[in-house]
Amino acid sequence: MEFIKRHPARIYAVLVAALALAAHYIPDLPTALGLGLAAAVLGVGEAVQRTEDSKTTAAGQEVTLG
């Protein structure tokens, strides 16, 4: 769990790359499934961005307070 908290952007990138490969090599996937996965990927991307932003803000506060 600690690894996920420390590296959400890396995990997200690997998952998105795996989905892109699956979409390329499995052309018979239903369109609705692809659109659902695209929406999920965008939602997870937003969560990853917020996590990274909070880490950046926390690091900035440590430097200011330190």
N, C-alpha and C positions, 0 to 999 in steps of 0.2 A: 504494500500500500504506500509506503514511503517513496518508492520509485515512481509511482504514478503521480504523487504530489510534486515531486522534484522535476519530472520530465514530461508534462502533459503535451507539449508541442511536438516532441519527438514521437510519442506514441500516436498522436493524431496524424502526423505525416506518414507514418508507416501504414496505418489503417486506410488512409485515403489512397495511398499508392496501391495497396492490395485490392481495394475496391475497383480502382481504375483497371488494373490487370484482369480482374475477374470480368469486368464489363467488356473488355477487349477480347478475351479468349473464350468467353461463353456468350456468343451473340444471341442465343435463344432465350435469354432471360426476359421475362415480361417487362414491358415498358413501365407499368405501374410500380413494379418492384424497384426499378432503377430510379424513378422519380421519388419514391419514398426514401430510398437510401440517400439520394442527393439532398433532400430536405433534412434528413437526420445529420448528415455530414455538416451542413451549414449550421445547424443548431449546436452541435458539438464544437465546431470551430469558434462560435461565439463564447461558449463556456471556457474554452482554452485561452482565448484572448483575454477574458476577464481575469482568469487565474494568473496569467503572465503579467497583466497590468498591476494586479495587487502585489505581486512579488516585486515588481519594479518600484512601486510606491513605498513598500515597506523598506526596501534597500535605501531609497532616498531619505527616508525618515531616520534610518540608523546613522547615515552619514551626517545629517543635520544635527541630530541629538548627540552623536558620539563625541 
